[in-house]
Amino acid sequence: METDIVAILGPQSSVVAHIISLVANELHIPLLSFAATDPTLASLQFPYFVRMTQSDFYQMSAVAEIVGHYGWKEVTVIYIDDDYGRNGISALNDRLAERRCKISYKAGIPPGSVKRGRIMDLLVKVALMEARVIVLHANPDSGLMVFSVAQYLGMMANGYVWIATDWLSSVLDSVVSLPSETTDSLQGVLALRQHTPDSDQNRAFSSRWKRLTGGSLGLNAYGLYAYDSVWLVAQALDAFFDDGGSISFSSDTRIKSNGSLHLEKMTIFDDGPLLLKTILGTNFTGLTGLVEFDYDRSLIQPSYDIINVIGTGFRRIGYWSNYSGLSTDAPETLYPKAPNRVSLK
């Protein structure tokens, strides 16, 4: 950050977001992340962190409501053992407890490259557990390996229920087609996907994207949030200058050089608080729907699609929203109606 910076877009990792947020706080630079879903990235600890996607607090609320809807009382969770995985599962534990359900067994996958044998050992232990409802909160590489090994062990057959968080839908939306052995291992899996409304704006952009990529690359919800993040910063900067904001920086005498890092060259954005306030006060309708923040700096109207992997693709079987809970109606059609639940905070 030796170059003067007024805003940061990214990162795609919750683990990295924790680190960069600390720097952004010190330098008064708004950090807009379109992919960091860790619920502990909260505004009190990270005041310059702006989440341009949905928190796993809401995703785990959706998972817990699915579990409660079917009357399941215990689940096993398999998760990536880092901040993203641990904090997501902690949120799930709290949401399940509210429904008198519980996590009966947790199995952590080491972050980074994992050998198939390690996954095999982990799943053998999971297979010995009584709970047959398994929640998989991982990343694409480790998650797909889990399903491959589970199929080999006969754990994708009748008697097991698998619920994958939105890492799986991101894979399914991003690739034109998966290898047949991969799709075979995913049959029957339930997964969540961040909901984006079916709009003329969205369809027009998807058409342009297909022409741009030649149809060789799909676009998942995180890509749409990234697009809206760029527009949010652009609109906020316009308003920032209209309000008299200026681009100037000051040196921080507390920062000292540390060998080759030259930390002393990092400067504080003087009008960072004004730009942050402007970003949080900006609202517009983007590809992901209404972009607007609540008092807790979270995007309003969090919602998810619930999909079921079948054959070479998947079908949407319902929705979850913080406004209406589980439903077969798209969330945007329910907002004009009175809510049938108390929204989660």
C-alpha positions, -999 to +999 in steps of 0.1 A: +000+000+000+028+024-007+007+038-035-021+062-023-053+042-021-088+053-012-107+020-014-100-017-017-121-043-035-117-078-023-103-101-011-121-134-020-110-151+012-124-145+047-090-155+062-072-128+041-100-103+048-093-105+086-057-095+080-063-068+054-091-053+075-067-046+103-045-025+079-076-008+064-087+002+098-053+019+105-052+037+072-089+047+071-094+029+038-129+013+031-125-024+023-153-038+002-154-076+000-177-094-023-167-128-011-157-128+026-187-144+044-172-150+078-198-137+103-171-125+128-160-098+103-182-074+122-184-036+121-173-031+157-140-048+153-135-039+117-151-005+111-137-001+076-148-035+064-179-034+042-194-067+033-208-067-003-222-102+000-242-121+026-228-131+060-227-168+068-248-159+098-277-159+074-266-189+054-264-209+086-298-197+096-311-211+064-294-244+069-308-246+105-343-239+092-340-267+066-328-291+093-357-280+116-382-282+087-375-319+082-375-327+119-338-337+120-324-333+155-287-340+150-262-332+122-226-339+115-206-311+101-175-313+079-157-279+076-125-263+065-105-257+096-098-219+093-115-187+103-141-191+075-150-227+084-148-225+122-168-193+125-194-204+100-199-236+119-201-217+152-229-197+137-246-229+126-243-243+161-261-213+176-289-213+150-295-251+155-296-246+193-325-221+188-344-250+171-334-276+197-311-293+173-274-299+177-242-307+160-233-342+172-199-344+155-174-320+139-147-330+114-122-304+103-103-305+070-069-288+072-067-257+050-045-260+019-038-290-002-052-322+013-045-358+002-073-382-006-062-405+022-067-378+048-103-373+036-108-411+036-098-413+073-121-384+081-151-399+064-146-433+079-150-416+113-180-397+101-196-429+089-194-444+124-215-415+138-252-420+143-262-387+126-268-392+089-274-355+080-241-340+070-234-303+065-204-296+043-189-261+047-157-262+027-139-248-003-144-262-039-112-283-040-117-300-006-154-301-009-155-319-042-129-344-029-151-351+001-180-360-022-158-382-044-145-402-014-180-403+002-194-419-030-165-444-029-175-453+007-212-456-001-221-425+019-240-409-010-266-436-010-301-437+006-299-430+043-276-400+041-286-364+036-259-339+024-263-302+027-236-281+011-231-244+017-229-220-012-193-230-022-209-258-043-235-237-061-206-213-070-188-242-087-220-253-105-227-218-117-191-211-128-184-241-151-203-251-182-201-288-174-184-309-148-167-342-154-192-371-153-175-386-123-179-354-104-216-350-112-221-387-103-207-380-068-231-350-062-264-367-069-291-358-044-271-331-026-289-301-013-270-268-016-276-231-009-270-203-034-271-166-027-303-154-044-302-128-071-336-117-086-345-125-121-345-091-137-342-075-171-309-060-159-296-094-148-306-111-180-290-084-202-258-087-183-258-125-185-263-122-223-233-098-226-212-121-204-219-151-226-209-131-257-178-119-240-167-154-229-180-173-258-201-193-233-170-210-219-173-195-184-203-192-161-210-165-136-218-172-100-234-149-074-200-137-061-192-125-096-224-105-096-216-090-062-181-081-074-197-062-103-221-043-080-191-035-057-174-017-085-205+003-092-210+011-055-175+026-052-180+046-084-213+061-072-200+067-037-169+086-051-192+108-072-212+116-041-180+120-020-167+147-042-200+164-044-200+166-006-166+183-007-144+153-001-108+155-012-080+130-018-052+137+006-030+116+028-010+120+060+019+101+073+015+080+105+045+086+127+036+054+146+045+032+116+082+023+114+102+007+087+106-031+090+134-042+068+124-045+031+087-038+038+091+000+041+060+003+062+067+039+069+056+047+033+020+038+041-002+068+046-036+075+062-065+086+039-076+118+055-112+118+043-115+080+047-143+084+073-163+106+049-159+081+020-169+052+043-200+071+054-209+079+018-205+042+008-227+030+035-253+056+026-253+048-011-281+026-024-291+015-059-305-015-077-277-037-091-274-072-105-278-087-071-310-067-063-313-038-040-279-027-027-285-010+006-270-014+041-287-017+074-276-002+108-252-032+112-236-025+078-250-057+063-268-058+030-306-057+035-329-086+024-305-115+027-318-146+008-308-179-007-319-203-033-322-240-022-311-263-050-310-300-055-283-316-077-300-340-102-285-356-133-261-333-150-275-302-135-296-290-106-331-276-099-342-250-075-367-264-050-373-234-028-359-202-012-350-189+022-350-153+032-345-134+065-379-118+058-401-149+052-381-180+060-385-210+038-408-205+008-415-217-027-420-181-038-392-159-048-382-135-019-388-103-040-424-113-045-429-115-007-413-082+004-445-062-003-464-085+020-464-086+057-436-108+071-446-141+087-416-141+110-393-119+131-362-110+111-329-122+125-303-097+137 
